[in-house]
Amino acid sequence: MIVRSKAPFRISFGGGGTDMAPYCTDHGGCVISTTINRHVYITLKPRTDKKIRVISINLDKQIVFNVGDRNYSDEFELFKGILNFLNIKKGFDIIIYSELPEGSGMGGSSSLTVAVIGAIDKFYDLGLSKYDIAQKSYEIERIELCQKGGYQDQFAASFGGFNFLEFSNNVKISPIETTKEMINELQYRLILCYVGGSHFSSDIQDEVLKGYKIEKKFYLEVMQDLKEVAYSMKSIIESKDISKLSEFGELLHKGWLAKKSLSSKISTKEIEKFYLISRKFGVLGGKLLGAGGGGHLLLFCEPEKKFLVMREMEKIGGKIINFNFDPNGLQVWKIN
């Protein structure tokens, strides 16, 4: 039996950073996000030995290791963490294909983790819920592999859709209730622009967490600002009043200014160049997706300026990524 799965990438609009422990467990966090029609695909093929072979189509490379290998210092350590955490004793070929590049800032590593756990769940008929899969994904990344970061990516990838996520000692997923017209107009006004570079989000998150210990008052003030942005965005979308959408763009700008104040590594001169030029040509607000350092800029435009902004971003080296919101989260199927 062969199992295939796919998990979506996510776009986070507001509240990113407030989903990290210990902040969210101490003070509560929230994020408003949606998933898009770009995915990580996994194919799981059983082997007759006790070897794991991971094949990356995008990177054109593979690695082979033994079941139970706990050397997390080399490439593809994520797969070792998943298989060890789930106590898998059987050998597999695991083939990965991603529709967006590594380090894109859109939760790709968590989408990958969710997709692999989903495939294993289907193969062994473990009966895991979407919540279970997201929680295990979090525990693998944050506890088994000691990677710094938050909760939002795992739950976004597993559940899919346009959600308001709340974080404390557990995670609450609340689908955003609005109209198709509001969602379509929001999507129309957004541009997703790949600006290059990449990051290891754990390094940036680690610096932010150190700031929480050293400059706690400042950190708490910024986190509160980010939460207020997320709540205000939720209110606008749920109002079903399209005339309020310009405020959504302005909130993106407010959130971006707050977030990049947390670490000098979040933005770069190149990212600032793209963002400032986009604002000059009609962008009301935007943000770099993910922890920072590189990847994709999300830009919110005045509707009549959208295509002008797209052309200007391409002129200076940006790559426009066409996308649609996708309500589906993790999907898994068998191939007999």
Order of alpha helices (4+ residues) and beta strands (2+ residues): beta-alpha-beta-beta-beta-alpha-beta-alpha-alpha-alpha-beta-beta-alpha-beta-alpha-alpha-alpha-alpha-beta-beta-alpha-beta-beta
